[in-house]
Amino acid sequence: MRRARSGAAAKPRGQKRSGASRAPAAAASAPGADRARRPAGQAGGGSRAAARQPSAKRRPQSSPRAQEAGAGEPPPEPPLPPPPPAAPSASELDLGEQRERWETFQKRQRLSFEGAAKLLLDTYEYQGLVKHTGGCHCGAVRFEVWASADLHIFDCNCSICKKKQNRHFIVPASRFKLLKGAESITTYTFNTHKAQHTFCKRCGVQSFYSPRSNPGGFGIAPHCLDEGTVRSVVVEEFNGSDWEKAMKEHKTIKSMSKE
């Protein structure tokens, strides 16, 4: 009995089941039927997938303020000003009959056209004045000043002028020129801080300063001038210890720094 069952149950290895062979064949032979069996919601899946694709992002429109700011870009640089015109030479000026005389004067004095013009203007504008030069002790500070050869000196007795013996004569700012030493100058102020007591940082000498009485001018120390240009000196005492009263009573000190 055991042999009969084993023989009946055994089948050839190469034989396939009929049901198993039909199912794949049907599925392979009818792809349209498989599409038809899809739910209605899956029909047109290709178009819906295309709709799901992200569209091109729209750029956010900038506000007027952002547009005015230029999105962080620097503002355009202003156009450069035109270069100044070149100074005319003597040959370009209409000197008339004075041309030969002018050119001879330049050569004799060894001056450029600008230097000769400056000498002429200084002589005319500062008629009756002389050019004094001076400076501090170490030579770091040098200046020139147009003033009379006969100097009117103020001897002030205020707290600071008394201690440093600040005798000075007053000139308008336009007649004073610092030739060198701006970087070597330091300034001391006190009280009202109107007077600018300038002095050399190296040697400590005050050769000029801006007085409280004449903020639009300079007070020049006559003892710091070079020799040869001072003809005479007149000294006037000024009661700086009672400054307000002395200023009211003085008739001419304020006008000494005016043109």
One Martini backbone bead per residue (centre of mass of N, CA, C, O) as a GRO file, in nm:
protein
  259
    1MET     BB    1   0.056   0.062  -0.020
    2ARG     BB    2   0.294   0.261  -0.005
    3ARG     BB    3   0.383   0.234  -0.303
    4ALA     BB    4   0.123   0.333  -0.439
    5ARG     BB    5   0.114   0.625  -0.321
    6SER     BB    6   0.391   0.718  -0.420
    7GLY     BB    7   0.326   0.668  -0.723
    8ALA     BB    8   0.070   0.854  -0.743
    9ALA     BB    9   0.201   1.125  -0.632
   10ALA     BB   10   0.396   1.111  -0.845
   11LYS     BB   11   0.548   1.336  -1.071
   12PRO     BB   12   0.661   1.492  -1.319
   13ARG     BB   13   0.887   1.756  -1.325
   14GLY     BB   14   0.806   1.888  -1.616
   15GLN     BB   15   0.521   1.928  -1.512
   16LYS     BB   16   0.254   2.158  -1.526
   17ARG     BB   17   0.028   2.353  -1.412
   18SER     BB   18  -0.258   2.484  -1.553
   19GLY     BB   19  -0.329   2.730  -1.370
   20ALA     BB   20  -0.041   2.864  -1.353
   21SER     BB   21  -0.006   2.908  -1.671
   22ARG     BB   22  -0.251   3.108  -1.723
   23ALA     BB   23  -0.217   3.370  -1.553
   24PRO     BB   24   0.036   3.503  -1.686
   25ALA     BB   25  -0.073   3.502  -1.973
   26ALA     BB   26  -0.315   3.688  -1.923
   27ALA     BB   27  -0.159   3.926  -1.812
   28ALA     BB   28   0.028   3.965  -2.069
   29SER     BB   29  -0.211   3.972  -2.299
   30ALA     BB   30  -0.382   4.210  -2.101
   31PRO     BB   31  -0.310   4.526  -2.041
   32GLY     BB   32  -0.581   4.679  -2.083
   33ALA     BB   33  -0.737   4.534  -1.860
   34ASP     BB   34  -0.565   4.642  -1.625
   35ARG     BB   35  -0.641   4.940  -1.674
   36ALA     BB   36  -0.950   4.901  -1.645
   37ARG     BB   37  -0.926   4.800  -1.333
   38ARG     BB   38  -0.877   5.064  -1.243
   39PRO     BB   39  -0.945   5.312  -1.079
   40ALA     BB   40  -1.081   5.617  -1.142
   41GLY     BB   41  -0.861   5.778  -0.982
   42GLN     BB   42  -0.611   5.659  -1.175
   43ALA     BB   43  -0.701   5.798  -1.403
   44GLY     BB   44  -0.478   6.009  -1.537
   45GLY     BB   45  -0.194   6.005  -1.384
   46GLY     BB   46  -0.009   6.171  -1.568
   47SER     BB   47  -0.149   6.450  -1.538
   48ARG     BB   48  -0.135   6.462  -1.226
   49ALA     BB   49   0.174   6.444  -1.207
   50ALA     BB   50   0.220   6.703  -1.365
   51ALA     BB   51   0.063   6.882  -1.159
   52ARG     BB   52   0.260   6.810  -0.912
   53GLN     BB   53   0.465   6.968  -1.030
   54PRO     BB   54   0.671   7.215  -0.975
   55SER     BB   55   0.654   7.527  -1.034
   56ALA     BB   56   0.764   7.819  -1.103
   57LYS     BB   57   0.893   8.049  -0.912
   58ARG     BB   58   0.795   8.336  -0.777
   59ARG     BB   59   0.901   8.647  -0.752
   60PRO     BB   60   0.921   8.869  -0.522
   61GLN     BB   61   0.801   9.173  -0.482
   62SER     BB   62   0.935   9.464  -0.432
   63SER     BB   63   0.948   9.724  -0.256
   64PRO     BB   64   0.998  10.056  -0.279
   65ARG     BB   65   1.223  10.059  -0.064
   66ALA     BB   66   1.399   9.838  -0.193
   67GLN     BB   67   1.435   9.987  -0.461
   68GLU     BB   68   1.570  10.238  -0.337
   69ALA     BB   69   1.812  10.075  -0.207
   70GLY     BB   70   1.920   9.865  -0.434
   71ALA     BB   71   1.980   9.585  -0.305
   72GLY     BB   72   2.267   9.691  -0.171
   73GLU     BB   73   2.359   9.896  -0.363
   74PRO     BB   74   2.555  10.135  -0.442
   75PRO     BB   75   2.564  10.445  -0.509
   76PRO     BB   76   2.627  10.657  -0.734
   77GLU     BB   77   2.878  10.842  -0.832
   78PRO     BB   78   2.972  11.142  -0.856
   79PRO     BB   79   3.085  11.362  -1.053
   80LEU     BB   80   3.364  11.502  -1.142
   81PRO     BB   81   3.522  11.774  -1.127
   82PRO     BB   82   3.662  12.000  -1.295
   83PRO     BB   83   3.948  12.115  -1.370
   84PRO     BB   84   4.143  12.360  -1.317
   85PRO     BB   85   4.264  12.619  -1.454
   86ALA     BB   86   4.533  12.728  -1.588
   87ALA     BB   87   4.775  12.935  -1.536
   88PRO     BB   88   4.875  13.208  -1.670
   89SER     BB   89   5.103  13.347  -1.856
   90ALA     BB   90   5.269  13.620  -1.963
   91SER     BB   91   5.211  13.558  -2.273
   92GLU     BB   92   4.880  13.552  -2.221
   93LEU     BB   93   4.898  13.841  -2.141
   94ASP     BB   94   4.796  14.185  -2.156
   95LEU     BB   95   5.076  14.403  -2.110
   96GLY     BB   96   5.189  14.545  -2.336
   97GLU     BB   97   5.441  14.773  -2.266
   98GLN     BB   98   5.508  14.584  -1.991
   99ARG     BB   99   5.639  14.315  -2.075
  100GLU     BB  100   5.945  14.364  -2.070
  101ARG     BB  101   5.953  14.467  -1.778
  102TRP     BB  102   5.834  14.214  -1.645
  103GLU     BB  103   6.044  14.003  -1.743
  104THR     BB  104   6.288  14.148  -1.618
  105PHE     BB  105   6.187  14.132  -1.324
  106GLN     BB  106   6.178  13.826  -1.301
  107LYS     BB  107   6.477  13.770  -1.362
  108ARG     BB  108   6.604  13.949  -1.142
  109GLN     BB  109   6.426  13.804  -0.899
  110ARG     BB  110   6.366  13.506  -0.950
  111LEU     BB  111   6.059  13.473  -1.060
  112SER     BB  112   5.766  13.379  -1.095
  113PHE     BB  113   5.466  13.468  -1.190
  114GLU     BB  114   5.337  13.422  -0.910
  115GLY     BB  115   5.558  13.564  -0.739
  116ALA     BB  116   5.528  13.844  -0.871
  117ALA     BB  117   5.228  13.882  -0.804
  118LYS     BB  118   5.254  13.859  -0.495
  119LEU     BB  119   5.444  14.098  -0.455
  120LEU     BB  120   5.252  14.308  -0.570
  121LEU     BB  121   5.009  14.257  -0.376
  122ASP     BB  122   5.154  14.298  -0.107
  123THR     BB  123   5.247  14.589  -0.163
  124TYR     BB  124   4.958  14.703  -0.205
  125GLU     BB  125   4.788  14.588   0.038
  126TYR     BB  126   5.057  14.635   0.246
  127GLN     BB  127   5.082  14.931   0.274
  128GLY     BB  128   5.323  15.013   0.523
  129LEU     BB  129   5.427  14.724   0.545
  130VAL     BB  130   5.586  14.435   0.686
  131LYS     BB  131   5.772  14.133   0.672
  132HIS     BB  132   5.755  13.904   0.918
  133THR     BB  133   5.959  13.665   1.091
  134GLY     BB  134   5.921  13.341   1.270
  135GLY     BB  135   5.950  13.147   1.592
  136CYS     BB  136   6.069  12.910   1.760
  137HIS     BB  137   6.345  12.760   1.904
  138CYS     BB  138   6.372  12.479   1.728
  139GLY     BB  139   6.210  12.535   1.431
  140ALA     BB  140   5.930  12.389   1.383
  141VAL     BB  141   5.810  12.683   1.395
  142ARG     BB  142   5.679  12.885   1.122
  143PHE     BB  143   5.636  13.238   1.023
  144GLU     BB  144   5.428  13.502   0.880
  145VAL     BB  145   5.392  13.874   0.900
  146TRP     BB  146   5.187  14.156   0.854
  147ALA     BB  147   5.333  14.468   0.965
  148SER     BB  148   5.449  14.700   1.135
  149ALA     BB  149   5.756  14.840   1.227
  150ASP     BB  150   5.566  14.968   1.446
  151LEU     BB  151   5.501  14.838   1.754
  152HIS     BB  152   5.208  14.732   1.944
  153ILE     BB  153   5.225  14.645   2.280
  154PHE     BB  154   5.094  14.401   2.500
  155ASP     BB  155   5.071  14.398   2.870
  156CYS     BB  156   4.951  14.139   3.042
  157ASN     BB  157   4.789  14.049   3.385
  158CYS     BB  158   4.690  13.788   3.370
  159SER     BB  159   4.730  13.477   3.488
  160ILE     BB  160   4.892  13.373   3.227
  161CYS     BB  161   5.053  13.622   3.119
  162LYS     BB  162   5.220  13.663   3.378
  163LYS     BB  163   5.370  13.384   3.379
  164LYS     BB  164   5.462  13.405   3.047
  165GLN     BB  165   5.504  13.685   2.930
  166ASN     BB  166   5.254  13.795   2.722
  167ARG     BB  167   5.374  13.962   2.473
  168HIS     BB  168   5.179  14.147   2.217
  169PHE     BB  169   5.061  14.163   1.882
  170ILE     BB  170   4.794  14.257   1.658
  171VAL     BB  171   4.638  14.063   1.390
  172PRO     BB  172   4.503  13.961   1.125
  173ALA     BB  173   4.456  13.652   0.985
  174SER     BB  174   4.536  13.738   0.680
  175ARG     BB  175   4.849  13.824   0.783
  176PHE     BB  176   4.881  13.520   0.853
  177LYS     BB  177   5.143  13.255   0.821
  178LEU     BB  178   5.198  12.918   0.821
  179LEU     BB  179   5.483  12.747   0.717
  180LYS     BB  180   5.539  12.550   0.974
  181GLY     BB  181   5.423  12.309   1.232
  182ALA     BB  182   5.130  12.197   1.282
  183GLU     BB  183   5.220  11.915   1.421
  184SER     BB  184   5.385  12.087   1.667
  185ILE     BB  185   5.110  12.187   1.781
  186THR     BB  186   4.964  12.302   2.083
  187THR     BB  187   4.677  12.341   2.315
  188TYR     BB  188   4.565  12.586   2.560
  189THR     BB  189   4.285  12.590   2.789
  190PHE     BB  190   4.052  12.809   2.978
  191ASN     BB  191   3.761  12.869   3.113
  192THR     BB  192   3.626  12.994   2.825
  193HIS     BB  193   3.809  12.886   2.572
  194LYS     BB  194   3.888  13.126   2.365
  195ALA     BB  195   4.171  13.108   2.419
  196GLN     BB  196   4.460  13.007   2.213
  197HIS     BB  197   4.733  12.840   2.351
  198THR     BB  198   5.001  12.816   2.152
  199PHE     BB  199   5.259  12.555   2.120
  200CYS     BB  200   5.544  12.386   2.127
  201LYS     BB  201   5.606  12.046   2.190
  202ARG     BB  202   5.923  12.061   2.217
  203CYS     BB  203   6.005  12.369   2.349
  204GLY     BB  204   5.737  12.557   2.454
  205VAL     BB  205   5.698  12.791   2.257
  206GLN     BB  206   5.523  13.103   2.225
  207SER     BB  207   5.474  13.286   1.917
  208PHE     BB  208   5.156  13.237   1.909
  209TYR     BB  209   4.799  13.343   1.926
  210SER     BB  210   4.451  13.340   2.037
  211PRO     BB  211   4.278  13.586   2.158
  212ARG     BB  212   4.006  13.684   2.337
  213SER     BB  213   3.985  13.981   2.218
  214ASN     BB  214   4.083  13.832   1.916
  215PRO     BB  215   3.953  13.570   1.747
  216GLY     BB  216   4.018  13.702   1.439
  217GLY     BB  217   4.323  13.667   1.536
  218PHE     BB  218   4.667  13.750   1.631
  219GLY     BB  219   4.923  13.691   1.869
  220ILE     BB  220   5.247  13.834   1.866
  221ALA     BB  221   5.574  13.768   1.946
  222PRO     BB  222   5.836  13.985   1.928
  223HIS     BB  223   6.068  13.787   2.051
  224CYS     BB  224   6.010  13.578   1.781
  225LEU     BB  225   6.149  13.753   1.585
  226ASP     BB  226   6.328  13.840   1.342
  227GLU     BB  227   6.578  14.026   1.250
  228GLY     BB  228   6.531  14.361   1.074
  229THR     BB  229   6.197  14.473   1.095
  230VAL     BB  230   6.220  14.640   1.356
  231ARG     BB  231   6.198  14.978   1.465
  232SER     BB  232   5.966  14.986   1.695
  233VAL     BB  233   5.842  15.011   2.049
  234VAL     BB  234   5.517  14.991   2.212
  235VAL     BB  235   5.398  14.982   2.549
  236GLU     BB  236   5.089  14.837   2.684
  237GLU     BB  237   4.892  14.819   2.951
  238PHE     BB  238   4.684  14.535   3.052
  239ASN     BB  239   4.392  14.463   3.257
  240GLY     BB  240   4.335  14.127   3.277
  241SER     BB  241   4.226  14.087   3.574
  242ASP     BB  242   3.991  14.297   3.444
  243TRP     BB  243   3.871  14.225   3.159
  244GLU     BB  244   3.586  14.348   3.109
  245LYS     BB  245   3.662  14.641   3.183
  246ALA     BB  246   3.902  14.676   2.985
  247MET     BB  247   3.734  14.633   2.723
  248LYS     BB  248   3.537  14.875   2.761
  249GLU     BB  249   3.768  15.102   2.781
  250HIS     BB  250   3.878  15.022   2.519
  251LYS     BB  251   3.905  15.156   2.184
  252THR     BB  252   4.109  14.953   1.977
  253ILE     BB  253   4.149  14.638   2.017
  254LYS     BB  254   3.918  14.515   1.834
  255SER     BB  255   4.028  14.651   1.554
  256MET     BB  256   4.311  14.490   1.515
  257SER     BB  257   4.156  14.229   1.356
  258LYS     BB  258   4.084  14.408   1.127
  259GLU     BB  259   4.098  14.517   0.791
   0.00000   0.00000   0.00000
